[in-house]
Amino acid sequence: LNDVPKEIEKGVYASMVSRIKLLAELKLNIKSEPQDGRFSIAFEKKQVEVRVAVAPSEFGESVVMRLLDPDAINISLEELGLRPDDRCRRLLHSMGIGTNAPSVP
């Protein structure tokens, strides 16, 4: 982790927000409505998904960025509390969504 200044100058912050909005393909001219977007970055030979949420606030636009590593998501339906014969699993299978468990008849 890197140290971050406690305060960022208003002009610098506005430039940072604009750059993030460009990367996430958000509309630069809309500042009074929330917007959501995404982009990917290469990090250590992997693609990392960055989800961006921008919302108006009392002091200007507020930005939240979530970093998602697709390789880190490895959870079975059983770990989510679903039984192998669960209706949800059959529904997912019928929609063509694969799971990491045996297919359901």
TIKE-248400 format. One record per residue (C-alpha): residue number from 1; residue in three letters; y negated, z, x negated. Coordinates in Angstrom, 3 decimals. Each point is the difference from the previous one (the first is absolute). Example, Ala and Ser with C-alpha at 12.3 -4.5 7.8 and 13.67 -1.06 7.14 Angstrom:
2
<node><seq>1</seq><type>Ala</type><Y>4.500</Y><Z>7.800</Z><X>-12.300</X></node>
<node><seq>2</seq><type>Ser</type><Y>-3.440</Y><Z>-0.660</Z><X>-1.370</X></node>
//
This chain:
105
<node><seq>1</seq><type>Leu</type><Y>0.000</Y><Z>0.000</Z><X>0.000</X></node>
<node><seq>2</seq><type>Asn</type><Y>-3.543</Y><Z>-0.653</Z><X>-1.098</X></node>
<node><seq>3</seq><type>Asp</type><Y>-2.993</Y><Z>2.230</Z><X>0.472</X></node>
<node><seq>4</seq><type>Val</type><Y>-2.345</Y><Z>-1.266</Z><X>2.696</X></node>
<node><seq>5</seq><type>Pro</type><Y>-3.711</Y><Z>0.784</Z><X>0.085</X></node>
<node><seq>6</seq><type>Lys</type><Y>-0.881</Y><Z>2.593</Z><X>2.621</X></node>
<node><seq>7</seq><type>Glu</type><Y>-2.777</Y><Z>-2.189</Z><X>1.327</X></node>
<node><seq>8</seq><type>Ile</type><Y>-0.212</Y><Z>-3.768</Z><X>0.125</X></node>
<node><seq>9</seq><type>Glu</type><Y>-3.368</Y><Z>-1.691</Z><X>0.255</X></node>
<node><seq>10</seq><type>Lys</type><Y>-0.644</Y><Z>-1.544</Z><X>3.404</X></node>
<node><seq>11</seq><type>Gly</type><Y>-0.322</Y><Z>-3.557</Z><X>-1.359</X></node>
<node><seq>12</seq><type>Val</type><Y>3.167</Y><Z>0.321</Z><X>-2.071</X></node>
<node><seq>13</seq><type>Tyr</type><Y>1.896</Y><Z>1.383</Z><X>3.001</X></node>
<node><seq>14</seq><type>Ala</type><Y>-1.185</Y><Z>-2.865</Z><X>2.215</X></node>
<node><seq>15</seq><type>Ser</type><Y>1.186</Y><Z>-2.504</Z><X>-2.631</X></node>
<node><seq>16</seq><type>Met</type><Y>3.387</Y><Z>1.732</Z><X>-0.230</X></node>
<node><seq>17</seq><type>Val</type><Y>0.420</Y><Z>-0.064</Z><X>3.785</X></node>
<node><seq>18</seq><type>Ser</type><Y>-0.930</Y><Z>-3.690</Z><X>0.113</X></node>
<node><seq>19</seq><type>Arg</type><Y>2.532</Y><Z>-0.840</Z><X>-2.721</X></node>
<node><seq>20</seq><type>Ile</type><Y>2.760</Y><Z>1.938</Z><X>1.756</X></node>
<node><seq>21</seq><type>Lys</type><Y>-0.836</Y><Z>-1.711</Z><X>3.297</X></node>
<node><seq>22</seq><type>Leu</type><Y>0.155</Y><Z>-3.413</Z><X>-1.696</X></node>
<node><seq>23</seq><type>Leu</type><Y>3.401</Y><Z>0.752</Z><X>-1.520</X></node>
<node><seq>24</seq><type>Ala</type><Y>1.312</Y><Z>1.191</Z><X>3.383</X></node>
<node><seq>25</seq><type>Glu</type><Y>-1.493</Y><Z>-3.061</Z><X>1.743</X></node>
<node><seq>26</seq><type>Leu</type><Y>-2.247</Y><Z>2.119</Z><X>2.230</X></node>
<node><seq>27</seq><type>Lys</type><Y>-3.335</Y><Z>-1.121</Z><X>1.424</X></node>
<node><seq>28</seq><type>Leu</type><Y>-2.853</Y><Z>1.033</Z><X>-2.290</X></node>
<node><seq>29</seq><type>Asn</type><Y>-2.671</Y><Z>-0.185</Z><X>2.700</X></node>
<node><seq>30</seq><type>Ile</type><Y>1.753</Y><Z>2.422</Z><X>2.384</X></node>
<node><seq>31</seq><type>Lys</type><Y>-0.901</Y><Z>3.577</Z><X>-0.838</X></node>
<node><seq>32</seq><type>Ser</type><Y>-0.091</Y><Z>1.630</Z><X>3.445</X></node>
<node><seq>33</seq><type>Glu</type><Y>3.684</Y><Z>-0.496</Z><X>0.925</X></node>
<node><seq>34</seq><type>Pro</type><Y>3.227</Y><Z>1.133</Z><X>-1.677</X></node>
<node><seq>35</seq><type>Gln</type><Y>1.978</Y><Z>-2.680</Z><X>-1.848</X></node>
<node><seq>36</seq><type>Asp</type><Y>3.477</Y><Z>-0.065</Z><X>-1.517</X></node>
<node><seq>37</seq><type>Gly</type><Y>1.344</Y><Z>-2.320</Z><X>-2.658</X></node>
<node><seq>38</seq><type>Arg</type><Y>2.327</Y><Z>-0.266</Z><X>-2.941</X></node>
<node><seq>39</seq><type>Phe</type><Y>0.508</Y><Z>-1.573</Z><X>-3.385</X></node>
<node><seq>40</seq><type>Ser</type><Y>2.525</Y><Z>0.196</Z><X>-2.827</X></node>
<node><seq>41</seq><type>Ile</type><Y>-0.429</Y><Z>0.824</Z><X>-3.667</X></node>
<node><seq>42</seq><type>Ala</type><Y>2.363</Y><Z>-0.400</Z><X>-2.935</X></node>
<node><seq>43</seq><type>Phe</type><Y>0.772</Y><Z>3.330</Z><X>-1.665</X></node>
<node><seq>44</seq><type>Glu</type><Y>2.638</Y><Z>0.483</Z><X>-2.691</X></node>
<node><seq>45</seq><type>Lys</type><Y>1.667</Y><Z>-3.336</Z><X>0.850</X></node>
<node><seq>46</seq><type>Lys</type><Y>0.201</Y><Z>0.883</Z><X>3.717</X></node>
<node><seq>47</seq><type>Gln</type><Y>-2.050</Y><Z>-0.918</Z><X>3.031</X></node>
<node><seq>48</seq><type>Val</type><Y>-1.652</Y><Z>2.998</Z><X>1.632</X></node>
<node><seq>49</seq><type>Glu</type><Y>-1.353</Y><Z>-0.364</Z><X>3.525</X></node>
<node><seq>50</seq><type>Val</type><Y>-3.461</Y><Z>1.461</Z><X>0.610</X></node>
<node><seq>51</seq><type>Arg</type><Y>-0.901</Y><Z>0.752</Z><X>3.616</X></node>
<node><seq>52</seq><type>Val</type><Y>-3.717</Y><Z>0.364</Z><X>0.647</X></node>
<node><seq>53</seq><type>Ala</type><Y>-1.793</Y><Z>1.705</Z><X>2.879</X></node>
<node><seq>54</seq><type>Val</type><Y>-3.794</Y><Z>-0.180</Z><X>0.198</X></node>
<node><seq>55</seq><type>Ala</type><Y>-1.912</Y><Z>1.936</Z><X>2.652</X></node>
<node><seq>56</seq><type>Pro</type><Y>-3.636</Y><Z>0.781</Z><X>0.689</X></node>
<node><seq>57</seq><type>Ser</type><Y>-1.125</Y><Z>3.523</Z><X>-0.796</X></node>
<node><seq>58</seq><type>Glu</type><Y>-3.187</Y><Z>2.026</Z><X>-0.035</X></node>
<node><seq>59</seq><type>Phe</type><Y>-0.642</Y><Z>-0.935</Z><X>-3.642</X></node>
<node><seq>60</seq><type>Gly</type><Y>1.062</Y><Z>-3.651</Z><X>0.082</X></node>
<node><seq>61</seq><type>Glu</type><Y>3.434</Y><Z>-1.562</Z><X>-0.076</X></node>
<node><seq>62</seq><type>Ser</type><Y>2.990</Y><Z>2.169</Z><X>-0.789</X></node>
<node><seq>63</seq><type>Val</type><Y>2.957</Y><Z>-1.589</Z><X>-1.805</X></node>
<node><seq>64</seq><type>Val</type><Y>3.616</Y><Z>1.164</Z><X>-0.078</X></node>
<node><seq>65</seq><type>Met</type><Y>2.545</Y><Z>-1.802</Z><X>-2.175</X></node>
<node><seq>66</seq><type>Arg</type><Y>3.740</Y><Z>0.664</Z><X>0.168</X></node>
<node><seq>67</seq><type>Leu</type><Y>2.238</Y><Z>-1.210</Z><X>-2.804</X></node>
<node><seq>68</seq><type>Leu</type><Y>3.480</Y><Z>-1.010</Z><X>1.125</X></node>
<node><seq>69</seq><type>Asp</type><Y>2.872</Y><Z>-0.768</Z><X>-2.335</X></node>
<node><seq>70</seq><type>Pro</type><Y>2.559</Y><Z>-2.017</Z><X>1.984</X></node>
<node><seq>71</seq><type>Asp</type><Y>2.761</Y><Z>0.971</Z><X>-2.451</X></node>
<node><seq>72</seq><type>Ala</type><Y>-0.577</Y><Z>3.697</Z><X>0.709</X></node>
<node><seq>73</seq><type>Ile</type><Y>0.952</Y><Z>-0.381</Z><X>3.662</X></node>
<node><seq>74</seq><type>Asn</type><Y>3.743</Y><Z>0.423</Z><X>0.130</X></node>
<node><seq>75</seq><type>Ile</type><Y>1.000</Y><Z>2.056</Z><X>3.017</X></node>
<node><seq>76</seq><type>Ser</type><Y>2.911</Y><Z>-0.538</Z><X>2.330</X></node>
<node><seq>77</seq><type>Leu</type><Y>-0.119</Y><Z>0.285</Z><X>3.772</X></node>
<node><seq>78</seq><type>Glu</type><Y>2.285</Y><Z>3.041</Z><X>-0.258</X></node>
<node><seq>79</seq><type>Glu</type><Y>-2.611</Y><Z>1.682</Z><X>-2.197</X></node>
<node><seq>80</seq><type>Leu</type><Y>-2.478</Y><Z>-0.660</Z><X>2.813</X></node>
<node><seq>81</seq><type>Gly</type><Y>2.305</Y><Z>1.830</Z><X>2.408</X></node>
<node><seq>82</seq><type>Leu</type><Y>1.661</Y><Z>-3.007</Z><X>1.687</X></node>
<node><seq>83</seq><type>Arg</type><Y>3.769</Y><Z>-0.055</Z><X>0.497</X></node>
<node><seq>84</seq><type>Pro</type><Y>1.986</Y><Z>-3.095</Z><X>-1.067</X></node>
<node><seq>85</seq><type>Asp</type><Y>0.754</Y><Z>-0.814</Z><X>3.667</X></node>
<node><seq>86</seq><type>Asp</type><Y>-3.588</Y><Z>0.524</Z><X>1.105</X></node>
<node><seq>87</seq><type>Arg</type><Y>-1.587</Y><Z>-2.439</Z><X>2.451</X></node>
<node><seq>88</seq><type>Cys</type><Y>-2.985</Y><Z>-0.370</Z><X>-2.290</X></node>
<node><seq>89</seq><type>Arg</type><Y>2.213</Y><Z>-1.385</Z><X>-2.759</X></node>
<node><seq>90</seq><type>Arg</type><Y>1.475</Y><Z>-2.597</Z><X>2.385</X></node>
<node><seq>91</seq><type>Leu</type><Y>-3.479</Y><Z>-0.939</Z><X>1.157</X></node>
<node><seq>92</seq><type>Leu</type><Y>-1.180</Y><Z>-0.460</Z><X>-3.584</X></node>
<node><seq>93</seq><type>His</type><Y>3.079</Y><Z>-2.075</Z><X>-0.771</X></node>
<node><seq>94</seq><type>Ser</type><Y>-0.553</Y><Z>-2.203</Z><X>3.074</X></node>
<node><seq>95</seq><type>Met</type><Y>-3.572</Y><Z>-0.646</Z><X>-1.183</X></node>
<node><seq>96</seq><type>Gly</type><Y>1.292</Y><Z>-1.137</Z><X>-3.389</X></node>
<node><seq>97</seq><type>Ile</type><Y>-1.223</Y><Z>3.084</Z><X>-1.824</X></node>
<node><seq>98</seq><type>Gly</type><Y>2.519</Y><Z>0.991</Z><X>-2.618</X></node>
<node><seq>99</seq><type>Thr</type><Y>0.889</Y><Z>3.542</Z><X>-0.928</X></node>
<node><seq>100</seq><type>Asn</type><Y>1.763</Y><Z>1.325</Z><X>-3.060</X></node>
<node><seq>101</seq><type>Ala</type><Y>2.961</Y><Z>1.165</Z><X>2.104</X></node>
<node><seq>102</seq><type>Pro</type><Y>2.962</Y><Z>-1.953</Z><X>1.404</X></node>
<node><seq>103</seq><type>Ser</type><Y>-0.866</Y><Z>-2.319</Z><X>2.874</X></node>
<node><seq>104</seq><type>Val</type><Y>0.606</Y><Z>1.175</Z><X>3.545</X></node>
<node><seq>105</seq><type>Pro</type><Y>2.331</Y><Z>-1.997</Z><X>2.279</X></node>
//
